Amino acid sequence: MVNYTIEATQSAQKDLEAINRYLNQDLLSPTTALSFLEVFEHEMGTLCYIPQKFQLIHDDYFASKGYSLTRYKKYLIFYTISELETKVFIHRILHASRKWESLL
């Protein structure tokens, strides 16, 4: 079995920073923010082993680009897999209520 490395794009890193800022500053809950980040990192780490376990996005255009989708709490995580580089690229981490089609 091949182990993949996980790489977050700059957009995904900004998304995660915004989520962290929201939890810390808007909700005034640093404990929740820390817990969210720890569990999120663990969940994304599972993509190292079987990134193909989640389906392609149900959108013809994004599916043709190889975008897969998984969820964590109320967030959608969009990623692609590079078999050549054995990497999983996390592109965006967006709240499920957002219109993600225009943000990818």
C-alpha positions as CSV (number, residue, x, y, z in Angstrom):
1,M,0.0,0.0,0.0
2,V,1.3,3.5,-0.9
3,N,1.3,6.2,1.6
4,Y,0.5,9.7,0.3
5,T,1.7,13.0,1.7
6,I,-0.8,15.7,2.4
7,E,-0.2,19.2,1.1
8,A,-2.5,22.1,1.8
9,T,-2.7,24.8,-0.9
10,Q,-2.3,28.4,0.1
11,S,-6.1,28.8,-0.2
12,A,-6.7,25.9,2.1
13,Q,-4.3,27.3,4.6
14,K,-6.1,30.6,4.6
15,D,-9.4,28.8,5.0
16,L,-8.1,27.0,8.1
17,E,-6.7,30.2,9.5
18,A,-10.1,31.9,9.0
19,I,-11.9,29.0,10.8
20,N,-9.4,29.2,13.7
21,R,-9.8,33.0,13.9
22,Y,-13.6,32.7,13.9
23,L,-13.5,30.1,16.7
24,N,-10.9,32.0,18.8
25,Q,-12.1,35.6,18.3
26,D,-15.8,35.5,17.3
27,L,-16.9,32.6,19.5
28,L,-14.2,33.4,22.1
29,S,-13.5,29.7,22.4
30,P,-9.7,28.9,22.2
31,T,-10.4,25.4,23.6
32,T,-12.8,24.7,20.8
33,A,-10.4,26.1,18.2
34,L,-7.6,23.9,19.5
35,S,-9.7,20.8,19.6
36,F,-11.1,21.5,16.1
37,L,-7.6,21.9,14.6
38,E,-6.2,18.7,16.4
39,V,-9.1,16.5,15.2
40,F,-9.1,18.1,11.8
41,E,-5.4,17.3,11.3
42,H,-6.0,13.7,12.4
43,E,-8.9,13.3,10.0
44,M,-7.0,14.7,7.1
45,G,-4.1,12.4,8.0
46,T,-6.3,9.4,7.2
47,L,-6.2,10.6,3.6
48,C,-2.5,9.4,3.5
49,Y,-3.7,5.8,3.4
50,I,-6.7,5.7,1.2
51,P,-7.4,9.1,-0.4
52,Q,-9.7,7.4,-3.0
53,K,-12.2,6.4,-0.3
54,F,-14.2,9.6,-0.9
55,Q,-16.1,10.1,-4.1
56,L,-15.5,12.7,-6.8
57,I,-17.6,15.8,-6.6
58,H,-21.1,15.5,-8.1
59,D,-20.3,18.2,-10.6
60,D,-19.2,17.3,-14.1
61,Y,-16.6,20.1,-14.4
62,F,-15.0,19.6,-11.0
63,A,-15.1,15.8,-11.3
64,S,-13.3,16.0,-14.6
65,K,-10.6,17.9,-12.8
66,G,-10.3,15.1,-10.2
67,Y,-11.8,17.0,-7.2
68,S,-13.0,14.7,-4.4
69,L,-14.9,15.8,-1.4
70,T,-15.0,14.8,2.3
71,R,-16.6,16.5,5.3
72,Y,-15.5,17.4,8.7
73,K,-18.2,18.8,11.0
74,K,-19.9,21.6,9.1
75,Y,-17.0,22.0,6.6
76,L,-16.5,20.6,3.1
77,I,-12.9,19.6,2.2
78,F,-12.0,19.7,-1.5
79,Y,-9.0,17.8,-2.6
80,T,-7.3,16.2,-5.6
81,I,-4.9,13.2,-5.7
82,S,-1.6,13.1,-7.7
83,E,-0.8,9.5,-8.2
84,L,2.5,10.5,-9.9
85,E,3.7,12.5,-6.8
86,T,1.8,10.3,-4.3
87,K,0.3,13.5,-2.8
88,V,-3.1,14.6,-1.8
89,F,-3.6,18.3,-2.4
90,I,-6.2,20.0,-0.1
91,H,-7.6,22.9,-2.1
92,R,-10.3,24.4,0.0
93,I,-12.0,24.0,3.4
94,L,-15.4,25.7,3.2
95,H,-18.4,25.9,5.4
96,A,-21.2,23.8,4.0
97,S,-23.6,26.7,3.8
98,R,-21.3,28.6,1.2
99,K,-21.7,28.4,-2.5
100,W,-18.5,26.5,-3.1
101,E,-18.8,26.2,-6.9
102,S,-17.6,29.8,-7.3
103,L,-14.8,29.4,-4.7
104,L,-12.9,26.5,-6.1
